[in-house]
Amino acid sequence: MEPIEWNDFAKVELRVGRVVAAEHFAQARKPAYKLQIDFGPEIGTRQSSAQITALYQPEDLVGKLVVAVVNFPAKQIGPFMSECLVTGFHNTDGQVTLCVPEHEVPLGTKLL
């Protein structure tokens, strides 16, 4: 593991958002959802492609708080422009489980 400086970590904008819409991303090469995530008034709503289909259904994601990187450049994924990166961890079966706050926090709050 390569160590980084505090200033490197401080550049990463990990923010809390609430999923406001989720749907299957039929054109994706690997199974994925298209998410609309509200990060509050400062950042607004961003969209993301997320490969989280093994453990989540679209209807279960709406209303869920998630942690995402909001300062990566947008990335074209097929016909879809992903504007943030939703974070998660692979479990022992290789399925992605979301990184989420344990309690309610204001939308847009930065991870410290």
Secondary structure, DSSP 8 states (H G I E B T S, - for coil): -----HHHHHT--EEEEEEEEEEE-TT-SS--EEEEEE--TTT-EEEEEE--TTT--HHHHTT-EEEEE-SS--EEETTEEE-SEE-EEE-TTS-EEE---SS---TT-B--
